[in-house]
Amino acid sequence: MFKFRYLAKFLILAGVVIAMAGCDLSTPTHVGDNSKIPSNMKAVSYSALPGWKDDDVRYALQAFRNTCAAKINYHGSVIPDSELLREKCNMLPSSSASVSVVRAWFESHFQPYQVFNENGGKTGTYTGYYSPVVHACRHQTEKCSVPIMDTPNDARKYKGVDSKTLVKNRIGRVIYWIDPIDLQDMGSATLILEDGSKVKVNVASTNDLPFNGIGAQLKKRGIRPEGGYTMKAVRAYLKQHRALANELVDNNPRYVYYREAGSFDVIGKMGVKLSKIRSVAMDDSIYTLGLPVYINTSLSDGRSFNRLMIAQDTGGAIKGWVRADIYFGVGDEAFELAHGQHSQGQMFILMPKEYSYVKPR
């Protein structure tokens, strides 16, 4: 009997050890620089995060695992201590861990901070983006009239030079031709060529000039497509006014260069694969990319959106403390979610718990 009780206790203890093996809640050994926390960030409990207990944070963990494989550039106003964050990456739960174990891991290792705007407000704007699938041509045609080019070797040839000049003088090697209607919202994209084959292209660089979107240009001219200024409505309108589409493309000084990718994964600014509805683009002049961020907002169809995301990308229009662009994935379904996304909401940054900040550089 004694032996049986001893064995039972041993098995229970072993079960606890096994359960915890995939989720290291041990005390970190590294001590960072406990610099002053920005005044517009307030430490809160996890109970202050709307819907936190309902989110399946296992998907965020996988996105964070991608972050840990990246070379993180520690800069901005909100910078985690690099050695402490690296230690978190060495303590990740296993990929088979339950949602409760993963949630406990985040709660044990990260402190949430509610982010406020510089004016004291706690709400900001949340838009969406996606990776399109567009038709392209190997050679110029009437429909495929706009070249996409790879980056010239000498930055002096294209930085600060407007898109119309770059295209006219072919400053860069033309890799494919596309419809100008598709160019307006094309970041990283899958191209379907005339023979049905597919090619993946990623953004390589830009000419660093301001973006003047087609929708904004239509508004300035007093042209309102049927259905308003959503991406879907604008595209339908331009299909009926192709000469105008070419003119509006020429009037946008921003030019984006592309490179062919060896994989169909969508890669963000961090250089890692983006995760559908778990990766988010944020202002990297403020935040070090790679940090977990909890977002409380709504989708274009009115559904609430409370998710733990990972900041893994950025964008020219994504500026400010409470501002983010949600990555919705690839193709038509992602397009439907992204094109109408424009909502208000709150943001909570998760920083390593013990010593969160280093001095801004």
Residue, then its C-alpha position, 0 to 999 in steps of 0.5 A: m500500500f505504501k509503495f502504491r501511494y508513493l508511486a501515485k505521488f511520483l506519477i502526479l509529480a511527473g505529470v506536472v513536470i511534463a505539463m510544464a516542460g513545454c512552458d518555461l515559467s522560470t525566473p529570467t536570469h538577465v537584468g536589463d536597463n530599467s529606464k523610464i517608461p514613456s509617459n503615454m504608456k500605462a501598465v495594466s492587468y490582463s483583465a483590462l484586455p477585452g476578450w483576453k480569456d477568449d482568444d486562442v493565443r496559440y496562433a499568436l505564439q506561432a507568429f512570435r516564434n517566427t519573430c524569434a527566428a528573425k534578426i530584430n532591429y532594436h530601435g524606436s521609442v519603445i525598445p525591449d531589452s535585447e537580452l531579455l527578449r532573447e531569453k523569452c525566445n529560449m523559453l517558448p512553449s512547445s507547438s503542441a501546448s494547450v491554449s491555457v498553457v500558452r496564455a499562462w506563458f504570456e501572462s508570466h513573461f510579459q507585462p501589458y501596457q495600454v498605449f495612449n496617443e500624444n493628446g491623451g486619447k486611448t483610441g486609434t485607427y485600424t486598417g487592413y491589408y492583404s497580399p493580392v493575386v493579380h494577372a501579369c504579363r511577361h511583355q507589354t500589352e494594352k492591358c498590361s501597360v505598367p512595368i514592375m521593376d527590380t531595384p537599380n544597383d545605385a540608389r542615387k539613380y532612383k531615390g527621390v525620383d518620381s515614378k513617372t520618370l522612373v518608368k519612362n526611363r526604365i530606371g530598373r530592370v523590368i521583370y513583369w508588366i501588370d494592369p495599372i488598376d492592380l498596381q494601386d494596392m499591390g504590396s507583396a503579390t502572387l502574379i498569374l502569368e499568361d500561361g497560368s504559371k505563378v510567380k511571387v514578388n515581394v517589395a524590395s524598396t521604394n523611391d522614398l517619395p510620398f504616396n498619392g493614392i488613386g482614391a484620394q486623387l478621385k476625391k480631389r477631382g470630385i469623382r465618386p465611384e458607385g459604392g464610394y471610395t472602397m478599394k472594390a468600388v474604385r477598381a470597378y470604376l477604373k475598369q470602365h475608365r482605363a485612360l484615367a487609371n493610367e493618368l492617376v498612376d502617373n500622378n502618384p510620385r511613389y514607386v515601389y520596386y520588387r524582387e522575385a521570391g523563392s517562396f510563396d510566403v508573404i514576407g514583412k519588414m522583419g524578413v519573416k513570414l506573415s501570419k494571417i490575422r496575427s501579424v500587424a504593421m506598426d510604426d517602427s519609428i516608435y516600436t521595435l518590430g517583433l513585439p506582441v501587441y493586443i488589439n481591441t477593435s472591430l472588423s468592417d462587418g461589425r464583428s468585434f476583433n480582440r486578438l493578440m498580434i505580433a508587430q512584424d511589418t510596417g507601412g508608409a501610412i502607418k504612423g503614430w502610437v495607436r495605429a496599426d494595419i492588420y494583415f488579412g492573408v492572401g487572395d479574394e477572401a482577404f481582399e474582402l476583409a481588408h478593403g473595408q477595414h477602417s475602425q477605431g480601437q485600443m492598443f496594448i503592448l506586451m513588454p518583457k516583464e522584469y526590466s522592459y525598456v532600454k533608452p531610445r537611440 
